[in-house]
Amino acid sequence: MEQNVNIAIVTIAYNRPDSLLRLLDSLKKVDYEANSVPLIISIDYSGDDRVYKVAEAFNWEFGEKKIIQHTSNLGLKKHVLTCGDLVKDYDALIVLEDDLIVSPAMYSYTWRAVEKYKDDDNIAAISLYAKEWSESAWKPFVPAVTCYDTYFVQTAESWGQVWMRKDWVRFREWYKNNSEPFSESVGVPQDVCDWDSKSWKKYHIKYCVDNNKYTVYPYRSLTTCMGEEGEHVKANNNRFQVPMIENVQKQFVFADFENDDSVKYDTYLERVFNKQMDTCIDLYGQKKDYGSFRYVITPKNLNYKVVETYGLSLRPHEENLSHKVRGNYFVKYDLSIPEKNKSMLFRSQAELNYYNYADFEYVTNKMRVKDLFTHILRIIFYRIKKLFRKN
């Protein structure tokens, strides 16, 4: 299959020389299928030249290597936006922050995805990272599986993304009139609205919601995040590490956005069902506004007529609705009929036991209480030991 797009790789670096070197080493293991691939290493100013020395010494055998060394500190948001603007010289950019590692199949996936989606106006970007966690609900996320390698989410991605020229230009035009800080926005999760205005991702998510755009996501990841301490991360956290495709793969089956069998999620990571227009899906319980929907399915206690209830067993959790799993974890309410319901405070002990245990068991993936307790003790012991070493 002949490649007809010009794609460059941009690595975003600041003050983590070891992280940058690890990312660059993983890029050397990627199969570029005999294509010439420009590598741009963009370094924000930190007053420390170790990152520049790593970039300068790195041997890139697959095309031109260019180092951009900024002479004043941009901060992460401006740095990312500046890197995105480099797409004017290419058809697309692969954008990688320095705490990532890439799969050998990363480039093979990327250019085929760009070929597939470059003319689709529904698409804002292509993710290289496969989600397994909801940042808003702070719970596991499992997408519904299809025969395709991709699905769609109305959000932005920062742990490995591809920006195509026309889509980035549209975002930047929107951003000119929407760069002011915001603390609430229709359709955007409140925790995202609460992020610092220094976050570029916060604005790209709002752009996707305001313009009904989606990001293409892979079911199997082409990057993973080390979660190292940085500008927006206060301490190392491996919560977002995911398994990557280990082998080079040249065949991918990409979903068509308009097809009824393609899987879509909104910015809350709630399933968007093409044929269920009268019911709002709120299975994480994060939504505050149900709009004009007549029904809502949520774990929250609401004072409306209860139509049906469901348990919490299957993954993805929306499958509990499709298969009508018995239980009282999720509740379908008729929002047109007000009716007083018992709050969590006044539920029976049996109801509370079911609700709390179902949630705990599901979130921990059936981890036994004993194992969880042991794990917590190990973390506490490790941190105490680390504290004493510092002293």
Secondary structure, DSSP 8 states (H G I E B T S, - for coil): ------EEEEEEESS-HHHHHHHHHHHTTS--TT----EEEEE---S--HHHHHHHH----SS-EEEEE-SS---HHHHHHHHHGGGGGSSEEEEEETTEEE-TTHHHHHHHHHHHHTT-TTEEEEESS---EETTTTEE------SSSEEEESS---SSEEEEHHHHHHHHHHHHTS-S--S--TTS-HHHHTS-TT-HHHHHHHHHHHTT-EEEEESSBSEEE---S-SS-SS---TT---B--S---------TTSTTS-EE-TTS-B--TT-TTEEE-TTS--S--TT-SEEEESS--SEEEEEEE-S-SSSTTHHHHTT--SSSEEEEEEEEE-----GGGS-HHHHHHHHHHHHHHHTTS--HHHHHHHHHHHHHHHHHHHHHH-
